């Protein structure tokens, strides 16, 4: 008899059950984008019973494997394979803050950049003044304070260049 035939006749170990459960759930997520079938250990039993003789010990082994995996569940009660409980809590907090801040993704391709080279100890103060400036508030989308100057993102590069050059050449 082959090793595979022998393995099919005896009950799998808890570790083997865990690996099979992970594979089942990962396949489910990869094919459907989410788990919509598995809420409890009993949901995995038809798969295990197709390979191993149905028994109380098989049921207990699958239950132990599910418990040992400690998988969190989504709002509908389905197992989540690719996140921990801590990650889910962190995701909830991030979603809450994104909602509170009216966050939205904006493609960076829509913006033009300028680099304002600035040296010395006053660069940080210049950055602060530009950040608070009413003159620049509608011209600059965002700024990044860098080691040799300030990176400016804008919708109208030409107009911002004229404004900055007029202040530099004053």
Secondary structure as GFF3:
##gff-version 3
##sequence-region A 1 170
A	DSSP	alpha_helix	3	9	.	.	.	ID=ss1
A	DSSP	alpha_helix	14	32	.	.	.	ID=ss2
A	DSSP	three_ten_helix	41	44	.	.	.	ID=ss3
A	DSSP	alpha_helix	45	51	.	.	.	ID=ss4
A	DSSP	alpha_helix	56	69	.	.	.	ID=ss5
A	DSSP	alpha_helix	85	100	.	.	.	ID=ss6
A	DSSP	three_ten_helix	108	110	.	.	.	ID=ss7
A	DSSP	beta_strand	112	117	.	.	.	ID=ss8
A	DSSP	alpha_helix	123	132	.	.	.	ID=ss9
A	DSSP	alpha_helix	134	137	.	.	.	ID=ss10
A	DSSP	beta_strand	140	146	.	.	.	ID=ss11
A	DSSP	beta_strand	149	154	.	.	.	ID=ss12
A	DSSP	alpha_helix	157	168	.	.	.	ID=ss13
###
